[in-house]
Each structure stands twice: as C-alpha cells, then as structure tokens.
Amino acid sequence: MTTIYFIRHGQSEANSKGIIQGHAEFPLSELGVRQAELAGEWLANVKFDAIYSSDLGRAMTTAEQIAAHHNLTVQSRTRLREVGLGPLEGKTREEMAIDYPQLKAETLLTSGIQGTEPVENLTERCAHLIERMIDTHPEGTVAAVSHGGLIGILLTYMIAGENWYKMNRPFIIGNTGITKVSISQTGKSEIHYTNRTEHLDIEGNLLHSSTIAY
C-alpha cells in the first residue's frame, strides 16, 4: 500500500480577503506561515519517503515547513496545482456573482466557463498523480502539499473514478488540513481521515482560517 498525506497550504493573502486564486500566485499570510509551521511540527514524527508539492508559492512555502523536519527536498509537481480558474482568478465571490450571475458557488470548480480548466484535464491529473505515487512508492509514505479544490477532487476521484464530476463533493479542506489515504497497487483506496486540523489548536488559541477560497 502507498500512504499519502495530502496537506492543503496555509492561509494565503487571497484566502484572507476571499479572493479566488486558481493558478494565480498569492503569498501566505502571517497566519498562514504560522499554520504551516504547526503542520510541520505535527508531521515531524511521520517517516516520509518523499515530499511533493504544487509548484505554486503558497504550497511550496508550506511544504518547506514540513520538509524542515525531515532530511528531504521538496519535489515540485505542476499536477498538484489548484484547479485553473482562468477569468475567475483574482475576483472575490461578490465580483464573480456580478460578472457571472449564472455561476453557482458549488459549481465553481467545474463551471465550464471558457478559460477554466476542463473536467477532462482534471481527470487526467488525478489518474496520473495516483498512478505515479503507487508506482514510485509502492510500499512508501509520502506528503503531497496541494490546494483545497484539487484535494477534494482527488478524494472524489478515488471514490467514483472518472465519474467524479457527476458527484457532489462533500469534502471541506481547510488551510493546512491534513488528509491521510492509502492506495493499493490495484488502485483500491482507503481514506483514513480528512481535514485534520488539531495542530492549529494551540493552548486554546484557534489558528483556523475564517474563510475558504480556491
């Protein structure tokens, strides 16, 4: 079995303002940096064989905080990027509602609006990521730092395969939420837990982000 810890990046400056990011670059906020540090400390005793990350800065910065506790170099993977949201990127949800009144919040990641990433590409990304993980680490444990939208899609893909986009995606993935899954060589998945964030509960001071935006 291949064990994967999916970790969402810490709060970004865009997250704190409710701005839709997609592939757009925004740095971690001060809170996001602290969240990443705490996630790294919480994962310090997990024996990772590799640490992978989306190539976007907010994910790489988070991954580096995790790697600081391990003798490993973060390996960048473009397929771990957030869903590409094209013309929606850089907008708040209020601005999006004005410009695209037909778009419902729950269909944001698969809206089909011209310039956004198509379902077929997302399906290919999911298949490739999982296949490479189990081929490269058939009995290993890896960390994969990514984004809330893509992690939710990956989990749904593990359940429904290529029909993932027809399902309601029930997963809430907060900043630095940790999700643990195991995948057999035949592709059978086991989800141990999703969105664990107890590392953010420090001496009664809750360091959870107040907003979730892609």
Residue pairs with C-beta under 8 A, 6 or more apart in sequence:
1 139
1 182
1 183
1 184
1 190
2 133
2 134
2 137
2 138
2 139
2 140
2 141
2 142
2 182
2 183
2 184
3 140
3 141
3 142
3 180
3 181
3 182
4 133
4 141
4 142
4 143
4 144
4 180
4 181
4 182
4 183
5 43
5 46
5 48
5 141
5 142
5 143
5 144
5 178
5 179
5 180
6 144
6 145
6 146
6 151
6 154
6 178
6 179
6 180
6 181
7 39
7 43
7 62
7 63
7 66
7 143
7 144
7 145
7 146
7 176
7 177
7 178
7 179
8 62
8 145
8 146
8 147
8 148
8 151
8 173
8 174
8 175
8 176
8 177
9 28
9 32
9 36
9 54
9 56
9 58
9 59
9 61
9 62
9 145
9 146
9 147
9 175
9 176
10 28
10 29
10 31
10 32
10 33
10 34
10 35
10 36
10 39
10 58
10 61
10 62
10 175
10 176
11 28
11 29
11 31
11 32
11 35
11 175
11 209
12 21
12 26
12 27
12 28
12 29
12 32
12 58
13 26
13 27
13 28
13 29
13 32
14 20
14 21
14 24
14 26
14 213
15 21
15 26
15 29
15 32
15 175
15 209
15 211
15 212
15 213
16 29
16 31
16 32
16 209
16 211
17 92
18 92
18 93
18 211
18 213
19 26
19 90
19 91
19 92
19 213
20 85
20 88
20 89
20 90
20 91
20 92
20 93
20 96
20 108
20 213
20 214
21 58
21 82
21 85
21 89
21 90
21 147
21 213
21 214
22 82
22 83
22 84
22 85
22 86
22 88
22 89
22 116
22 214
23 56
23 81
23 82
23 84
23 85
23 89
24 89
24 90
25 56
25 57
25 58
26 57
26 58
27 57
27 58
27 61
28 36
28 58
28 61
28 62
31 207
31 209
32 58
32 62
32 175
32 209
33 61
33 65
34 207
35 62
35 175
35 176
35 200
35 207
35 209
36 61
36 62
36 65
36 66
36 176
37 65
38 176
38 199
38 200
38 202
38 207
39 62
39 65
39 66
39 176
39 178
39 199
40 65
40 66
40 67
40 68
40 69
41 69
41 199
42 178
42 198
42 199
43 66
43 69
43 143
43 178
44 69
44 70
46 141
46 143
47 141
48 70
48 72
48 141
48 142
48 143
49 137
49 140
49 141
49 142
50 72
50 75
50 136
50 137
50 140
50 142
50 143
51 63
51 66
51 67
51 70
51 72
51 73
51 74
51 75
51 142
51 143
51 145
52 63
52 74
52 75
52 76
52 77
52 80
52 142
52 143
52 144
52 145
53 59
53 60
53 62
53 63
53 74
53 75
53 76
53 77
53 80
53 144
53 145
53 146
54 60
54 76
54 77
54 78
54 80
54 81
54 82
54 145
54 146
54 147
54 150
55 76
55 77
55 78
55 80
55 81
56 81
56 82
56 147
59 80
59 145
59 146
59 147
60 74
60 76
60 145
62 145
62 176
63 74
63 143
63 145
64 74
66 143
66 145
67 73
67 74
74 145
77 129
77 144
79 125
79 128
79 129
80 129
80 144
80 145
80 146
80 147
80 150
81 146
81 147
81 150
82 146
82 147
82 148
82 149
82 150
82 214
83 109
83 116
83 117
83 122
83 147
83 149
83 150
83 153
83 214
84 116
84 117
85 108
85 109
85 116
85 117
85 214
86 113
86 114
86 115
86 116
86 117
87 99
87 113
87 114
87 115
87 116
88 96
88 100
88 108
88 111
88 113
88 116
91 99
93 105
93 213
96 103
97 103
100 111
100 113
103 111
103 113
106 168
108 149
108 214
109 149
109 153
109 169
109 214
110 119
110 122
110 165
112 118
119 165
122 150
122 153
122 165
123 157
123 162
123 164
123 165
125 150
126 153
126 154
126 157
126 164
127 157
129 144
129 154
130 154
130 157
130 158
130 183
130 187
133 142
133 144
133 183
134 183
134 184
134 185
134 187
138 185
146 154
147 214
148 173
148 174
148 175
148 177
148 212
148 214
149 214
151 171
151 173
151 177
151 179
152 169
152 171
152 173
153 164
153 169
155 169
155 171
155 179
155 181
155 191
155 194
156 164
156 167
156 169
156 171
157 164
158 181
158 183
158 189
158 191
159 167
159 189
160 166
160 167
171 194
171 195
172 195
172 212
173 179
173 194
173 195
173 212
174 195
174 197
174 208
174 209
174 212
175 208
175 209
175 212
176 197
176 199
176 200
177 194
177 195
177 196
177 197
178 193
178 195
178 196
178 197
178 199
179 191
179 193
179 194
179 195
179 196
180 191
180 192
180 193
180 196
181 189
181 190
181 191
181 192
182 189
182 190
182 192
183 189
183 190
197 208
200 206
200 207
200 208
201 207
